[in-house]
Every structure is written in C-alpha cells, then in structure tokens.
C-alpha cells in the first residue's frame, strides 16, 4: 500500500509551499532561510551552534506521525500511523530531489531582488550545508534513514534530526547525526496526552524508553521544550526529572509559535513572551545543577541551557572526519 495523500491534502500542502518528494518525503523553505538571504536576521541555530541559515534545508523523510499535537503547524488532516507502510524511496533520490526543490523554491523568493539582500548569502544558498529533518511527521521511521544520513554526511551536509519519542526501537538503531533532538511536550502523562493526542496507548512508556536510549546515543543531543501558555508551563521539577533521564548536552526552552493549522487550536495569547521563557528557564536550572544558561534568541523566543563543560558551537571538520572515516 502506498502512502496516500488526498487531493485536498496535496493542494493544501502545495499552497503552504511544501513540495512532495516521491512517495513519502517533503521539503519546505524555512522563513529563517529566506530572512537570512533577505538580510533580515538568521535562525537561533546559527546563533547557538554555527549553522548557516541561508544554507539550511528543512525536510522530512516521512509525512506521517504517531501524534496529532495541538501546537503542530501541519494540522489535524495530516496522515498518522503507528508503523511504516507503503513504498520506500531510495536515499539518493530523496536527497537529490529535496535539494532541487529547495533551490527552486528559493529562486522564486521575492526578497532576492531587494536592496537589502545579502549578496554573499544569495550566492551561497545553492550550496546546501545543513539539513533539518524536522519539517513534519516522524523522520526516523523511514526504513533507510541511516543510509540517508550517511549520504548526507558524505556530502558534508550536517544533520539535525528531531523525534517525538514515540518510536524508541527506531531511535535505538539510529546512526550518529550532527545533533539529535527529542521533544518533551509536557511534564507529566496527563498533560502529554492532552497536548500530543498520541495514537499509542503506551505513549508515556515509549517516551521514557526513548529518554533512556537518548542518554547513550553517540552524538550531540538536545531536548526541546515547546512551552504553551496555560497548557504546559508548569512543574519545572518534573521536566527536570525527565531531562535527567536523557542527560542531553543541550536543552532548548522555546515558545510555541502561533502559525499554520495550530491557529485553529489556540489563540495568539498561547504564545509566551520572552520574559516567561527566561523565567521558566531559571526555574528549570534550579533543578538541574549540572546545567547552565548558555544563550537566547529573542526573535524565536528561545533560551538555551547546556551541560557544564559542553561545547556550544559545532566543530564541523571534526564531525565529518569522525563519521566519514570509513
């Protein structure tokens, strides 16, 4: 059985500037990539870790997910599943087509001809140097994810991969990436069910198992908290206990953004201000003695804390030398 998107879903995705790649992948240009080219600032990942926003591609290898998170931009009509199904496209095909469509989307960007356009970034944008596998769906369920990651690394394209913790077996088998993310959307089981609307009955146990696996992954790791006013900005001590299970290098404390289909679930008042993010970060740190405040990015409303002694910026030469040594 092929992964089927209805004509309505495809039309809506195209309208939102997604481009469907093959049977199960997709690419969409991030607004920070556009902003970087237009001379309007860059993503927090550039400020925190040294990723160049104008050379970053945002994509996924799987359109389906095992959750229907209320804060997700993709909406309630997007496909969901507990397991992989359908055809399996080749990693090389996915990479080539994703880069081609990414560049094609950027070439249509109206801000490129303005006087504020960053000419250097404009010239470099076709040379993709980073991929964020976090667009939509659950990328680690793609059966050939490790071959895809290996191919990206051979091309010296760094990889950030995001998982929601619902597929611990796939997480355990995942090859080292440049930085691996796990989302913790709530401090307890009850709130997680309310926000994430998981398909799995054992969703909490899956998250805990993933956190335990996360601790032993041989790459840089980060936990992401997406904070929603009046929903999950609470119980910092319980968030801290979950973080301690995983022992990540970094924790990103980030505001929910009122964008896309999530606007049907919340009003703009659900977005915390930066002072609320700072305050909750301070509360978290009281329960995480091995961590310290590292940075913040006001436009994204995100604060970064990191394990004491960790290196914030990525040494790309060392990373590629390590993963490509064979």
FIRO-148055 format. One line per 10 residues: number of its first residue (from 1); their letters; for each residue x, z, y of C-alpha. Coordinates in pm, whole numbers, plus 50000, padded with zeros to 5 digits. Each point is the difference from the previous one (the first is absolute). Layout:
NUM = A = X/Z/Y; ...
END
This chain:
1 = XXXXXXXXXX = 50000/50000/50000; 50132/49909/50344; 49990/50235/50294; 49700/49868/50184; 49937/50032/50372; 49658/49890/50116; 49977/49728/50262; 49880/50269/50240; 50310/50213/49929; 50236/49705/50038
11 = XXXXXXXXXX = 49839/49893/50327; 50021/50353/50138; 50365/50033/49898; 50089/49666/50157; 49819/50106/50316; 50216/50313/50007; 50312/49780/49971; 50073/50076/49635; 50138/49717/49791; 49924/50011/49627
21 = XXXXXXXXXX = 50305/49923/49785; 49926/49864/49653; 49766/50206/49785; 50061/50356/50116; 50238/50031/50296; 49957/49986/50377; 50197/50003/50324; 49901/50095/50355; 50214/50029/50314; 50026/50354/50133
31 = XXXXXXXXXX = 49925/50049/50369; 50342/50162/50044; 50169/49681/49881; 49809/49813/50268; 50075/50269/50258; 50371/49987/49926; 50011/49623/50055; 49787/50029/50314; 50230/50264/50147; 49737/50276/49973
41 = XXXXXXXXXX = 50183/50253/49786; 50061/50045/49629; 49873/50195/49700; 50086/50361/49927; 50190/49877/49692; 50251/49837/50233; 50041/50319/50205; 50018/50227/49696; 50187/49795/49740; 50150/49689/50166
51 = XXXXXXXXXX = 49751/49744/49861; 49974/49702/50237; 49631/49947/50077; 50035/49631/50084; 50155/49937/49656; 49748/50205/49804; 49735/49847/49772; 49689/50194/49897; 49849/49908/49663; 49860/50116/49669
61 = XXXXXXXXXX = 50025/49886/49640; 49652/50130/49915; 49674/49971/50188; 49828/50275/49804; 50028/50377/50024; 49869/50301/49808; 49869/50168/50317; 49756/49915/50276; 50163/50207/50274; 49777/50056/50303
71 = XXXXXXXXXX = 50289/49948/50241; 50115/49671/49845; 49979/49689/50217; 49906/49773/49709; 49640/50115/49958; 49763/50095/49721; 49952/49647/49865; 50365/49955/49897; 50062/49982/49622; 50066/50322/49806
81 = XXXXXXXXXX = 50114/50053/49643; 50149/50264/49771; 50239/49750/49838; 50162/49663/50052; 49797/49696/49902; 50027/49626/50041; 50284/49752/50034; 50356/50108/50081; 50183/49785/50255; 50378/49964/49987
91 = XXXXXXXXXX = 50204/50221/50237; 50189/49703/50147; 49673/49824/50079; 49858/50309/50171; 50313/50048/50212; 50034/49636/50104; 49632/49959/50086; 49984/50335/50181; 50297/49917/50221; 49866/49651/50068
101 = XXXXXXXXXX = 49658/50130/50103; 50150/50289/50197; 50206/49758/50210; 49705/49762/50038; 49785/50283/50136; 50272/50101/50243; 50042/49646/50127; 49640/50008/50111; 50054/50317/50197; 49904/49933/50363
111 = XXXXXXXXXX = 50243/50252/50151; 50303/49794/49902; 49989/49783/50307; 49972/50281/50254; 50280/50095/50236; 50026/50342/49834; 50074/49854/49657; 50316/50142/49846; 50191/49675/49942; 50249/50159/49758
121 = XXXXXXXXXX = 49722/50147/49787; 49809/49672/50015; 50304/49815/49866; 50050/50254/49720; 49639/50043/49888; 50022/49734/49725; 50283/50189/49836; 49793/50268/49824; 50218/50303/49929; 49742/50260/49905
131 = XXXXXXXXXX = 49674/50012/49806; 49736/50272/50018; 49797/49996/49680; 49716/50196/50154; 49750/49751/50137; 49702/50074/49777; 49931/50088/49638; 50250/50166/49765; 50317/49786/49975; 50166/50189/49712
141 = XXXXXXXXXX = 49728/49892/49755; 50132/49641/50007; 50155/49967/49650; 50313/49823/50131; 50059/50231/50296; 50355/50085/49891; 50099/49634/49973; 49851/49940/50344; 50194/50293/50149; 50320/49877/49835
151 = XXXXXXXXXX = 49946/49653/50148; 49944/50141/50348; 50320/50201/49973; 50199/49697/49881; 49893/49834/50326; 50111/50314/50189; 49644/50074/50105; 49943/50375/50007; 49685/50147/49845; 49758/50274/50103
161 = XXXXXXXXXX = 49737/50059/49730; 49690/50219/50048; 49790/50153/49721; 49698/50230/50011; 50103/50200/49695; 49724/49877/49768; 50229/49805/49766; 50269/50247/49886; 50105/49795/49695; 50071/49695/50214
171 = XXXXXXXXXX = 50177/50220/50254; 50230/50141/49733; 50102/49648/49889; 50056/49876/50356; 50355/49882/50076; 50188/50146/50300; 49882/49867/50334; 50143/50052/50347; 49742/50266/50080; 49711/50114/49783
181 = XXXXXXXXXX = 49685/50150/50153; 49726/50214/49852; 49686/50073/50203; 49851/50350/49997; 49664/49967/50173; 49876/50357/49964; 50127/50352/49929; 49758/50069/49716; 49793/49831/49730; 49663/50028/50175
191 = XXXXXXXXXX = 50111/49839/50328; 50195/49730/49815; 49688/49892/49814; 49801/49988/50324; 50259/49786/50183; 50142/49778/49724; 49687/49938/49789; 50215/49957/49684; 49890/49804/49693; 50187/50228/49761
201 = XXXXXXXXXX = 49835/50329/49902; 50344/50157/49959; 50116/49884/50344; 50151/50340/50094; 50194/50030/49676; 50132/49645/50050; 50118/50089/50349; 50179/50312/49877; 50166/49806/49717; 50113/49735/50250
211 = XXXXXXXXXX = 50147/50268/50227; 50201/50138/49707; 50125/49650/49913; 50081/49938/50366; 50251/50284/49998; 50220/49815/49750; 49992/49650/50148; 50350/49865/50070; 49938/49873/50353; 49904/50120/50346
221 = XXXXXXXXXX = 49654/50156/49991; 49735/50080/50259; 49664/50175/49997; 49744/49870/50248; 49718/50213/50138; 49724/49812/50182; 49823/50259/50216; 49633/49962/50095; 49843/50234/50253; 49732/50227/49849
231 = XXXXXXXXXX = 50084/49875/49648; 50346/50092/49871; 50198/50166/50281; 49996/50334/49825; 50174/50216/49741; 50363/49918/50093; 50113/50247/49735; 49826/49794/49727; 50145/49672/50127; 50340/50171/49992
241 = XXXXXXXXXX = 49954/50106/49637; 49923/49640/49904; 50302/49876/50193; 50221/50254/49824; 49901/49854/49663; 50133/49658/50102; 50300/50116/50206; 50004/49678/50209; 50278/49912/50241; 49744/49946/50279
251 = XXXXXXXXXX = 49647/50091/50096; 49812/49783/50248; 49717/50183/50173; 49786/49721/50143; 49672/49962/50183; 49715/49806/49846; 49956/49677/50194; 49649/49886/50092; 50034/49639/49888; 49833/49749/49770
261 = XXXXXXXXXX = 49720/50099/49767; 50077/50372/50041; 49815/49980/50330; 49679/49998/49794; 50097/50337/49852; 50128/50179/50310; 49980/49997/50377; 50309/49973/50217; 49986/50378/50038; 50135/50028/49643
271 = XXXXXXXXXX = 50344/49896/50130; 50213/50307/50079; 50209/50000/50316; 50378/50026/49981; 49992/50365/50105; 49781/50071/49693; 50251/49818/49778; 50285/50204/50150; 49809/50324/49956; 49917/49933/49635
281 = XXXXXXXXXX = 50359/49891/49933; 50119/50334/50138; 49754/50181/49775; 50127/49805/49698; 50362/50083/50077; 49920/50372/49986; 49935/49950/49628; 50286/49755/49937; 50326/50187/50066; 50212/49718/49853
291 = XXXXXXXXXX = 49867/49748/50256; 50043/49944/50373; 49845/49792/50277; 50180/49663/50026; 49816/49763/50235; 49668/49876/50134; 49843/49673/50113; 49731/50047/50262; 49832/49654/49977; 49941/50052/49625
301 = XXXXXXXXXX = 49917/50369/50040; 50242/50096/49724; 50253/50278/49957; 50285/49997/49749; 50142/50300/49820; 50284/49970/49754; 50188/50202/49745; 50295/50175/50159; 50313/49794/49941; 49815/49673/49939
311 = XXXXXXXXXX = 50107/49679/50178; 49724/49855/50215; 50135/49648/50054; 50033/49772/49698; 50345/49875/49899; 49888/49653/49895; 50345/49880/49885; 50035/50299/49773; 49646/49962/49867; 50033/49632/49910
321 = XXXXXX = 50347/50060/49858; 49851/50263/49771; 49690/49814/49875; 50171/49661/49971; 50319/50117/49827; 49901/49835/49673
END
